[in-house]
Amino acid sequence: MSGKELAKSLIDQIPESKMFYVLAYLQGAAIPDETPNAETVTAMEELDNGGGQLFTGSTSRLFDALMGD
């Protein structure tokens, strides 16, 4: 029996009260992995090479810094 066949046979055994969790998991598993765009890849490479900026402080201070205040 294949994995898909086993999963289909088990679905009938899951109580309706727990079906929400199964559906949420299956929906997440069915979505293909997303490939990051070029800008994101460049940013990750920068961090891997020791670049980037470390910020310590509150979220409001971070947003102030990002907005240039």
N, C-alpha and C positions, 0 to 999 in steps of 0.2 A: 504494500500500500504506500502510495506516495505521500509526501508531507501535505500536499493540498487535499488529498482524499481524506487523510486523517483529520485535518482541521475541519473540513466540511462535516465529517461525522460527529465531531465533538461539539459543534455549534448547537445541535439539537439538545445537548445535555446541559447547556448553560442556562441557569434561571434568568428570566426576563429582568429581574432586579439587578443583575450584574452585566447585562448585555451592553449597557452604556460604556463600561470600561473596555470591553472587548472591541466594540466598534471604534472607540477613540484610538486604541492601539492599532487596529487594522488600518484605519485611515492614515495614521502616521507612517506605518510601514509601507503603504502603497504609494506614497509620494516619493518620487525619485529624489536622490540626493542632489542638492543644488551645488553647482559649481560657482565659486566666487568669481566676481568680475575682475578685470585687470587691476583696477585701483585697489581693491581689497587684497589681491595677491601681492601687489607692491608693498602695501602697508605691512602685511604679515612678514614679508622678507626683510623689511626694515627693522622690525622688532627682533626677528631671529638673528640679525647681524648686530644687535646691541644698540640700535637707533631708537628713535621715538622719544616721547617725553613721559616722565612719571609725575603724576599729580597726586598729592595728598591734601586732603581737606574735605570740606562739605560739598554736597551736590550743588548748592546754590553758588558757592565760590567757583566751582568748575564751570557752571553756566555763565557766570559773570566773566570769567576768563575767556570762554569761547566767544562771547558776544563782544569782547573788547572793552568791557567796562572796568 
